[in-house]
């Protein structure tokens, strides 16, 4: 079994500039953030041509489990500043909260890779590229892209 992530005073009671999860949710997210006993790349093999997307906060790669070959999306995020740490823990908390929701990508597990100061969030893999890539395609308004978009919108509605 992996150890769980521990960090003292990650989230202080300061006025926040962006909405984050509650303190209770942050604490729960910390309990979900595992520290791998072996290299994360042995737990999840990086798929060839693995970069599925990249943004301002990190990148998403395609990984496989060595024993079953199941594919997952691994979101790799910097975990080096107080703001990044709180943002990452909030994302984990909200993904866990929305687990089993039919319109939100499914959270599997998360890891803190200390030597790289990164968090890996392992999620359900959805083929077809990013929503931005799909929106540039002429086929965007045909199935399955409309379905993915509608599901994304329905998923967002639970927070409003």
MDTraj code that builds the backbone (N, CA, C; nanometers):
import mdtraj as md
import numpy as np

residues = "UNK UNK UNK UNK UNK UNK UNK UNK UNK UNK UNK UNK UNK UNK UNK UNK UNK UNK UNK UNK UNK UNK UNK UNK UNK UNK UNK UNK UNK UNK UNK UNK UNK UNK UNK UNK UNK UNK UNK UNK UNK UNK UNK UNK UNK UNK UNK UNK UNK UNK UNK UNK UNK UNK UNK UNK UNK UNK UNK UNK UNK UNK UNK UNK UNK UNK UNK UNK UNK UNK UNK UNK UNK UNK UNK UNK UNK UNK UNK UNK UNK UNK UNK UNK UNK UNK UNK UNK UNK UNK UNK UNK UNK UNK UNK UNK UNK UNK UNK UNK UNK UNK UNK UNK UNK UNK UNK UNK UNK UNK UNK UNK UNK UNK UNK UNK UNK UNK UNK UNK UNK UNK UNK UNK UNK UNK UNK UNK UNK UNK UNK UNK UNK UNK UNK UNK UNK UNK UNK UNK UNK UNK UNK UNK UNK UNK UNK UNK UNK UNK UNK UNK UNK UNK UNK UNK UNK UNK UNK UNK".split()
xyz = np.array([
    [0.0841, -0.1180, 0.0000],
    [0.0000, 0.0000, 0.0000],
    [0.0884, 0.1240, 0.0000],
    [0.0469, 0.2262, -0.0684],
    [0.1223, 0.3496, -0.0751],
    [0.0977, 0.4340, 0.0496],
    [0.1987, 0.5150, 0.0828],
    [0.1809, 0.6111, 0.1901],
    [0.0916, 0.7230, 0.1387],
    [0.0347, 0.7968, 0.2295],
    [-0.0472, 0.9100, 0.1902],
    [0.0315, 1.0388, 0.2074],
    [-0.0033, 1.1350, 0.1278],
    [0.0600, 1.2658, 0.1241],
    [0.0423, 1.3379, 0.2564],
    [0.1504, 1.3963, 0.3067],
    [0.1438, 1.4730, 0.4300],
    [0.2165, 1.6050, 0.4082],
    [0.1549, 1.7103, 0.4476],
    [0.2202, 1.8403, 0.4409],
    [0.1598, 1.9291, 0.5473],
    [0.2447, 1.9962, 0.6210],
    [0.1999, 2.0829, 0.7293],
    [0.1586, 2.2185, 0.6734],
    [0.0485, 2.2701, 0.7199],
    [0.0030, 2.4052, 0.6878],
    [-0.0018, 2.4358, 0.5381],
    [-0.0510, 2.3416, 0.4589],
    [-0.0619, 2.3654, 0.3149],
    [-0.1606, 2.4765, 0.2869],
    [-0.2717, 2.4725, 0.3540],
    [-0.3777, 2.5694, 0.3290],
    [-0.3991, 2.6507, 0.4560],
    [-0.3678, 2.7773, 0.4481],
    [-0.3897, 2.8648, 0.5619],
    [-0.5232, 2.9353, 0.5441],
    [-0.5773, 2.9837, 0.6516],
    [-0.7051, 3.0556, 0.6450],
    [-0.6801, 3.1997, 0.6022],
    [-0.6565, 3.2177, 0.4735],
    [-0.6356, 3.3497, 0.4156],
    [-0.7536, 3.3811, 0.3258],
    [-0.7682, 3.5085, 0.2942],
    [-0.8699, 3.5464, 0.1967],
    [-0.8243, 3.4926, 0.0616],
    [-0.9116, 3.4179, -0.0050],
    [-0.8754, 3.3529, -0.1299],
    [-0.9207, 3.4362, -0.2485],
    [-0.8363, 3.4408, -0.3519],
    [-0.8705, 3.5191, -0.4697],
    [-0.9532, 3.4386, -0.5693],
    [-0.9477, 3.3064, -0.5606],
    [-1.0297, 3.2231, -0.6478],
    [-1.0976, 3.1164, -0.5622],
    [-1.2119, 3.0662, -0.6077],
    [-1.2843, 2.9705, -0.5231],
    [-1.2138, 2.8348, -0.5175],
    [-1.1847, 2.7917, -0.3989],
    [-1.1257, 2.6607, -0.3764],
    [-1.2227, 2.5768, -0.2946],
    [-1.1858, 2.4533, -0.2767],
    [-1.2655, 2.3620, -0.1957],
    [-1.2601, 2.4042, -0.0485],
    [-1.3560, 2.3543, 0.0275],
    [-1.3583, 2.3833, 0.1716],
    [-1.2397, 2.3147, 0.2393],
    [-1.2118, 2.3580, 0.3620],
    [-1.1019, 2.2983, 0.4388],
    [-1.1241, 2.1480, 0.4571],
    [-1.2474, 2.1084, 0.4801],
    [-1.2807, 1.9670, 0.4971],
    [-1.2505, 1.8881, 0.3688],
    [-1.2869, 1.9467, 0.2550],
    [-1.2601, 1.8808, 0.1267],
    [-1.1098, 1.8718, 0.0992],
    [-1.0359, 1.9780, 0.1347],
    [-0.8900, 1.9789, 0.1170],
    [-0.8272, 1.8673, 0.2001],
    [-0.8706, 1.8537, 0.3240],
    [-0.8182, 1.7476, 0.4103],
    [-0.8482, 1.6097, 0.3511],
    [-0.9681, 1.5924, 0.2982],
    [-1.0030, 1.4653, 0.2355],
    [-0.9156, 1.4408, 0.1126],
    [-0.8912, 1.5438, 0.0332],
    [-0.8064, 1.5303, -0.0858],
    [-0.6649, 1.4888, -0.0471],
    [-0.6132, 1.5424, 0.0625],
    [-0.4795, 1.5030, 0.1097],
    [-0.4746, 1.3531, 0.1385],
    [-0.5846, 1.2992, 0.1917],
    [-0.5878, 1.1558, 0.2224],
    [-0.5927, 1.0718, 0.0947],
    [-0.6359, 1.1314, -0.0156],
    [-0.6430, 1.0603, -0.1434],
    [-0.5130, 1.0692, -0.2227],
    [-0.4269, 1.1618, -0.1862],
    [-0.3026, 1.1855, -0.2585],
    [-0.1952, 1.0904, -0.2054],
    [-0.1622, 0.9905, -0.2849],
    [-0.0682, 0.8867, -0.2435],
    [0.0745, 0.9234, -0.2828],
    [0.1700, 0.8735, -0.2058],
    [0.3109, 0.8843, -0.2408],
    [0.3528, 0.7454, -0.2871],
    [0.3861, 0.7306, -0.4171],
    [0.4183, 0.5957, -0.4669],
    [0.5464, 0.5411, -0.4043],
    [0.5446, 0.4115, -0.3736],
    [0.6633, 0.3460, -0.3168],
    [0.7670, 0.3166, -0.4236],
    [0.7206, 0.2997, -0.5478],
    [0.8117, 0.2806, -0.6596],
    [0.7844, 0.3905, -0.7613],
    [0.8631, 0.3963, -0.8641],
    [0.8452, 0.4997, -0.9658],
    [0.7033, 0.4961, -1.0217],
    [0.6453, 0.6133, -1.0355],
    [0.5099, 0.6235, -1.0914],
    [0.5060, 0.5647, -1.2319],
    [0.6175, 0.5712, -1.3031],
    [0.6223, 0.5192, -1.4402],
    [0.6271, 0.3665, -1.4432],
    [0.6433, 0.3031, -1.3290],
    [0.6293, 0.1572, -1.3215],
    [0.4862, 0.1193, -1.2880],
    [0.4175, 0.2080, -1.2189],
    [0.2765, 0.1862, -1.1865],
    [0.1904, 0.2087, -1.3101],
    [0.2254, 0.3126, -1.3859],
    [0.1545, 0.3470, -1.5095],
    [0.2574, 0.3666, -1.6197],
    [0.2503, 0.2825, -1.7214],
    [0.3407, 0.2937, -1.8361],
    [0.2928, 0.4068, -1.9261],
    [0.3866, 0.4913, -1.9667],
    [0.3519, 0.6028, -2.0541],
    [0.3314, 0.5490, -2.1951],
    [0.2178, 0.5788, -2.2524],
    [0.1781, 0.5337, -2.3864],
    [0.2601, 0.6081, -2.4910],
    [0.2951, 0.5410, -2.6019],
    [0.3657, 0.6062, -2.7126],
    [0.2797, 0.7218, -2.7639],
    [0.3445, 0.8305, -2.8071],
    [0.2726, 0.9520, -2.8484],
    [0.1740, 0.9933, -2.7400],
    [0.2244, 1.0005, -2.6188],
    [0.1373, 1.0083, -2.5027],
    [0.0783, 1.1455, -2.4710],
    [0.1328, 1.2536, -2.5204],
    [0.0795, 1.3843, -2.4823],
    [-0.0569, 1.4041, -2.5471],
    [-0.1589, 1.4102, -2.4628],
    [-0.2959, 1.4273, -2.5114],
    [-0.3370, 1.5732, -2.5082],
    [-0.2722, 1.6527, -2.4252],
    [-0.3054, 1.7935, -2.4158],
    [-0.2090, 1.8651, -2.3245],
    [-0.2000, 1.9966, -2.3427],
    [-0.1111, 2.0759, -2.2595],
    [-0.1744, 2.2124, -2.2405],
    [-0.1611, 2.2654, -2.1207],
    [-0.2204, 2.3945, -2.0914],
    [-0.1330, 2.4738, -1.9972],
    [-0.1883, 2.5812, -1.9459],
    [-0.1154, 2.6694, -1.8571],
    [-0.0804, 2.6065, -1.7235],
    [-0.1564, 2.5057, -1.6824],
    [-0.1334, 2.4455, -1.5518],
    [-0.0558, 2.3155, -1.5566],
    [-0.0477, 2.2495, -1.6694],
    [0.0229, 2.1228, -1.6758],
    [-0.0049, 2.0527, -1.8066],
    [0.0148, 1.9220, -1.8062],
    [-0.0069, 1.8434, -1.9273],
    [-0.0855, 1.7173, -1.8941],
    [-0.1464, 1.6603, -1.9971],
    [-0.2193, 1.5347, -1.9836],
    [-0.1534, 1.4353, -2.0779],
    [-0.1186, 1.3195, -2.0226],
    [-0.0592, 1.2131, -2.1034],
    [-0.1459, 1.0885, -2.0946],
    [-0.1295, 1.0009, -2.1910],
    [-0.2014, 0.8736, -2.1904],
    [-0.1094, 0.7698, -2.1276],
    [-0.1620, 0.6976, -2.0292],
    [-0.0852, 0.5938, -1.9600],
    [-0.1638, 0.4625, -1.9628],
    [-0.0913, 0.3533, -1.9423],
    [-0.1530, 0.2201, -1.9357],
    [-0.1097, 0.1514, -1.8081],
    [-0.1986, 0.0669, -1.7571],
    [-0.1593, -0.0171, -1.6438],
    [-0.0854, -0.1371, -1.7005],
    [0.0284, -0.1735, -1.6437],
    [0.1063, -0.2848, -1.6984],
    [0.0349, -0.4195, -1.6923],
    [-0.0439, -0.4428, -1.5878],
    [-0.1072, -0.5733, -1.5705],
    [-0.2275, -0.5940, -1.6611],
    [-0.3072, -0.4892, -1.6858],
    [-0.4287, -0.5072, -1.7668],
    [-0.4223, -0.4379, -1.9021],
    [-0.3350, -0.3387, -1.9149],
    [-0.3273, -0.2634, -2.0394],
    [-0.4355, -0.1577, -2.0528],
    [-0.5156, -0.1369, -1.9469],
    [-0.6202, -0.0343, -1.9511],
    [-0.5558, 0.1033, -1.9650],
    [-0.6179, 0.1887, -2.0472],
    [-0.5662, 0.3234, -2.0692],
    [-0.6367, 0.4231, -1.9772],
    [-0.5577, 0.5192, -1.9306],
    [-0.6072, 0.6273, -1.8472],
    [-0.5411, 0.7573, -1.8904],
    [-0.5999, 0.8681, -1.8516],
    [-0.5392, 0.9994, -1.8721],
    [-0.4725, 1.0387, -1.7413],
    [-0.3487, 1.0823, -1.7505],
    [-0.2748, 1.1275, -1.6321],
    [-0.2467, 1.2766, -1.6473],
    [-0.3076, 1.3544, -1.5603],
    [-0.2854, 1.4983, -1.5606],
    [-0.1704, 1.5261, -1.4660],
    [-0.0628, 1.5858, -1.5200],
    [0.0563, 1.6151, -1.4397],
    [0.0604, 1.7646, -1.4115],
    [0.0590, 1.7982, -1.2828],
    [0.0501, 1.9379, -1.2417],
    [0.1645, 1.9749, -1.1487],
    [0.2202, 2.0963, -1.1625],
    [0.3225, 2.1397, -1.0670],
    [0.2618, 2.1539, -0.9281],
    [0.3368, 2.1106, -0.8288],
    [0.2903, 2.1111, -0.6894],
    [0.3988, 2.1790, -0.6061],
    [0.4293, 2.3046, -0.6423],
    [0.5467, 2.3702, -0.5867],
    [0.5205, 2.5023, -0.5152],
    [0.4031, 2.5575, -0.5308],
    [0.3695, 2.6816, -0.4605],
    [0.2411, 2.6587, -0.3812],
    [0.2155, 2.7464, -0.2854],
    [0.0943, 2.7320, -0.2047],
    [-0.0304, 2.7353, -0.2928],
    [-0.0301, 2.8235, -0.3908],
    [-0.1453, 2.8351, -0.4810],
    [-0.1645, 2.7069, -0.5627],
    [-0.0546, 2.6520, -0.6176],
    [-0.0631, 2.5265, -0.6939],
    [-0.1100, 2.4114, -0.6063],
    [-0.0569, 2.4050, -0.4865],
    [-0.0934, 2.2969, -0.3948],
    [-0.2426, 2.3023, -0.3639],
    [-0.2918, 2.4207, -0.3302],
    [-0.4337, 2.4342, -0.2973],
    [-0.5213, 2.4057, -0.4193],
    [-0.4779, 2.4521, -0.5353],
    [-0.5530, 2.4273, -0.6583],
    [-0.5587, 2.2780, -0.6898],
    [-0.4455, 2.2092, -0.6770],
    [-0.4406, 2.0651, -0.7049],
    [-0.5273, 1.9864, -0.6078],
    [-0.5179, 2.0193, -0.4809],
    [-0.5984, 1.9490, -0.3812],
    [-0.7473, 1.9763, -0.4025],
    [-0.7804, 2.0982, -0.4437],
    [-0.9206, 2.1304, -0.4739],
    [-0.9705, 2.0499, -0.5925],
    [-0.8874, 2.0393, -0.6958],
    [-0.9292, 1.9610, -0.8127],
    [-0.9532, 1.8152, -0.7753],
    [-0.8639, 1.7587, -0.6959],
    [-0.8809, 1.6202, -0.6511],
    [-1.0104, 1.6076, -0.5697],
    [-1.0335, 1.7033, -0.4812],
    [-1.1540, 1.7000, -0.3968],
    [-1.2801, 1.7040, -0.4815],
    [-1.2838, 1.7923, -0.5807],
    [-1.4036, 1.8036, -0.6647],
    [-1.4207, 1.6822, -0.7552],
    [-1.3111, 1.6287, -0.8071],
    [-1.3228, 1.5074, -0.8891],
    [-1.3764, 1.3908, -0.8058],
    [-1.3288, 1.3796, -0.6838],
    [-1.3779, 1.2740, -0.5942],
    [-1.5251, 1.2960, -0.5620],
    [-1.5633, 1.4209, -0.5379],
    [-1.7021, 1.4541, -0.5076],
    [-1.7944, 1.4154, -0.6241],
    [-1.7448, 1.4323, -0.7461],
    [-1.8267, 1.4055, -0.8656],
    [-1.8093, 1.2632, -0.9189],
    [-1.7396, 1.1806, -0.8441],
    [-1.7176, 1.0419, -0.8859],
    [-1.8521, 0.9749, -0.9109],
    [-1.8600, 0.8997, -1.0169],
    [-1.9808, 0.8286, -1.0600],
    [-2.0861, 0.9185, -1.1231],
    [-2.0552, 1.0469, -1.1438],
    [-2.1476, 1.1338, -1.2167],
    [-2.1350, 1.0996, -1.3646],
    [-2.2458, 1.0787, -1.4349],
    [-2.2379, 1.0336, -1.5740],
    [-2.1806, 1.1352, -1.6720],
    [-2.1716, 1.2631, -1.6321],
    [-2.1269, 1.3665, -1.7252],
    [-1.9901, 1.4248, -1.6925],
    [-1.9211, 1.3659, -1.5976],
    [-1.7897, 1.4166, -1.5582],
    [-1.6893, 1.3031, -1.5667],
    [-1.5722, 1.3359, -1.6221],
    [-1.4667, 1.2359, -1.6349],
    [-1.4396, 1.1745, -1.4970],
    [-1.4169, 1.0438, -1.4948],
    [-1.4057, 0.9714, -1.3685],
    [-1.2639, 0.9750, -1.3115],
    [-1.2542, 1.0111, -1.1857],
    [-1.1298, 1.0139, -1.1098],
    [-1.0966, 0.8716, -1.0655],
    [-0.9699, 0.8313, -1.0851],
    [-0.9276, 0.6986, -1.0405],
    [-0.8429, 0.7087, -0.9130],
    [-0.7336, 0.7845, -0.9211],
    [-0.6466, 0.8022, -0.8050],
    [-0.5501, 0.9167, -0.8310],
    [-0.4726, 0.9532, -0.7294],
    [-0.3771, 1.0623, -0.7445],
    [-0.2489, 1.0288, -0.6695],
    [-0.1382, 1.0861, -0.7193],
    [-0.0059, 1.0613, -0.6624],
    [0.0712, 1.1917, -0.6502],
    [0.1529, 1.2007, -0.5446],
    [0.2477, 1.3106, -0.5309],
    [0.3853, 1.2547, -0.5620],
    [0.4490, 1.3077, -0.6665],
    [0.5824, 1.2643, -0.7076],
    [0.6805, 1.3689, -0.6529],
    [0.7356, 1.3405, -0.5362],
    [0.8146, 1.4381, -0.4611],
    [0.9376, 1.4859, -0.5375],
    [1.0100, 1.3951, -0.6016],
    [1.1345, 1.4356, -0.6680],
    [1.1115, 1.5323, -0.7848],
    [0.9920, 1.5334, -0.8390],
    [0.9572, 1.6250, -0.9487],
    [0.8673, 1.7396, -0.9018],
    [0.8237, 1.7330, -0.7749],
    [0.7271, 1.8291, -0.7209],
    [0.6069, 1.8412, -0.8139],
    [0.5506, 1.7242, -0.8463],
    [0.4335, 1.7176, -0.9346],
    [0.3279, 1.6292, -0.8721],
    [0.2045, 1.6570, -0.9092],
    [0.0913, 1.5722, -0.8753],
    [0.0444, 1.5086, -1.0050],
    [0.0187, 1.3797, -0.9995],
    [-0.0422, 1.3076, -1.1117],
    [-0.1851, 1.2748, -1.0713],
    [-0.2809, 1.3210, -1.1492],
    [-0.4214, 1.2864, -1.1268],
    [-0.4598, 1.1881, -1.2367],
    [-0.4903, 1.0660, -1.1975],
    [-0.5241, 0.9594, -1.2920],
    [-0.6760, 0.9580, -1.3091],
    [-0.7172, 0.9707, -1.4359],
    [-0.8598, 0.9802, -1.4669],
    [-0.8953, 0.8878, -1.5829],
    [-1.0226, 0.8700, -1.6005],
    [-1.0772, 0.7962, -1.7135],
    [-1.0228, 0.8571, -1.8431],
    [-0.9864, 0.7709, -1.9382],
    [-0.9392, 0.8175, -2.0689],
    [-1.0577, 0.8249, -2.1648],
    [-1.0752, 0.9418, -2.2259],
    [-1.1796, 0.9601, -2.3262],
    [-1.1119, 0.9859, -2.4600],
    [-1.1263, 0.8964, -2.5561],
    [-1.0609, 0.9155, -2.6865],
    [-1.1228, 1.0320, -2.7631],
    [-1.0500, 1.0835, -2.8585],
    [-1.1037, 1.1887, -2.9440],
    [-1.0363, 1.3228, -2.9269],
    [-0.9353, 1.3319, -2.8411],
    [-0.8650, 1.4582, -2.8224],
    [-0.9338, 1.5490, -2.7227],
    [-0.8816, 1.6711, -2.7158],
    [-0.9362, 1.7692, -2.6228],
    [-1.0624, 1.8307, -2.6809],
    [-1.1394, 1.8955, -2.5963],
    [-1.2595, 1.9633, -2.6419],
    [-1.2223, 2.0761, -2.7387],
    [-1.1102, 2.1430, -2.7130],
    [-1.0646, 2.2495, -2.8026],
    [-1.0311, 2.1928, -2.9413],
    [-0.9626, 2.0784, -2.9465],
    [-0.9326, 2.0157, -3.0754],
    [-1.0612, 1.9764, -3.1466],
    [-1.1551, 1.9222, -3.0726],
    [-1.2815, 1.8799, -3.1323],
    [-1.3594, 1.9985, -3.1876],
    [-1.3538, 2.1121, -3.1175],
    [-1.4305, 2.2286, -3.1612],
    [-1.3780, 2.2862, -3.2925],
    [-1.2524, 2.2600, -3.3259],
    [-1.1937, 2.3090, -3.4512],
    [-1.2244, 2.2161, -3.5684],
    [-1.2737, 2.0997, -3.5383],
    [-1.3056, 2.0016, -3.6410],
    [-1.4408, 2.0331, -3.7037],
    [-1.4543, 2.0051, -3.8328],
    [-1.5817, 2.0238, -3.9014],
    [-1.6855, 1.9242, -3.8495],
    [-1.6397, 1.8172, -3.7883],
    [-1.7303, 1.7142, -3.7386],
    [-1.7789, 1.7427, -3.5967],
    [-1.7424, 1.8595, -3.5447],
    [-1.7709, 1.8887, -3.4048],
    [-1.9191, 1.8776, -3.3701],
    [-2.0053, 1.9200, -3.4568],
    [-2.1476, 1.9194, -3.4246],
    [-2.2157, 1.7885, -3.4585],
    [-2.1401, 1.6881, -3.4913],
    [-2.1949, 1.5545, -3.5128],
    [-2.1624, 1.4683, -3.3918],
    [-2.2281, 1.3569, -3.3813],
    [-2.1962, 1.2625, -3.2732],
    [-2.0536, 1.2148, -3.2925],
    [-1.9743, 1.1863, -3.1935],
    [-2.0003, 1.1934, -3.0496],
    [-1.9641, 1.3284, -2.9887],
    [-1.9128, 1.4228, -3.0694],
    [-1.8668, 1.5491, -3.0133],
    [-1.9787, 1.6289, -2.9468],
    [-2.0939, 1.6322, -3.0081],
    [-2.2074, 1.7013, -2.9450],
    [-2.2416, 1.6365, -2.8119],
    [-2.2351, 1.5069, -2.8096],
    [-2.2667, 1.4344, -2.6864],
    [-2.1662, 1.4704, -2.5769],
    [-2.0342, 1.4709, -2.6106],
    [-1.9328, 1.5061, -2.5114],
    [-1.9527, 1.6487, -2.4620],
    [-1.9830, 1.7390, -2.5539],
    [-2.0041, 1.8793, -2.5153],
    [-2.1250, 1.8922, -2.4242],
    [-2.2332, 1.8272, -2.4607],
    [-2.3540, 1.8349, -2.3791],
    [-2.3292, 1.7754, -2.2411],
    [-2.2555, 1.6668, -2.2350],
    [-2.2247, 1.6063, -2.1048],
    [-2.1381, 1.6991, -2.0209],
    [-2.0443, 1.7683, -2.0850],
    [-1.9604, 1.8635, -2.0123],
    [-2.0455, 1.9753, -1.9544],
    [-2.1355, 2.0285, -2.0351],
    [-2.2239, 2.1361, -1.9888],
    [-2.3126, 2.0865, -1.8745],
    [-2.3675, 1.9668, -1.8880],
    [-2.4508, 1.9105, -1.7814],
    [-2.3709, 1.8910, -1.6538],
    [-2.2439, 1.8504, -1.6687],
    [-2.1586, 1.8336, -1.5511],
    [-2.1320, 1.9643, -1.4801],
    [-2.1128, 2.0715, -1.5557],
    [-2.0870, 2.2025, -1.4974],
    [-2.2098, 2.2530, -1.4227],
    [-2.3267, 2.2187, -1.4707],
    [-2.4512, 2.2672, -1.4090],
    [-2.4653, 2.2272, -1.2631],
    [-2.4011, 2.1179, -1.2214],
    [-2.4149, 2.0776, -1.0812],
    [-2.3503, 2.1759, -0.9858],
    [-2.2607, 2.2636, -1.0380],
    [-2.1925, 2.3605, -0.9535],
    [-2.2619, 2.4964, -0.9540],
    [-2.3671, 2.5120, -1.0344],
    [-2.4334, 2.6432, -1.0406],
    [-2.5634, 2.6433, -0.9641],
])
top = md.Topology()
chain = top.add_chain()
for i, resn in enumerate(residues, 1):
    res = top.add_residue(resn, chain, resSeq=i)
    for name in ("N", "CA", "C"):
        top.add_atom(name, md.element.get_by_symbol(name[0]), res)
traj = md.Trajectory(xyz[None], top)
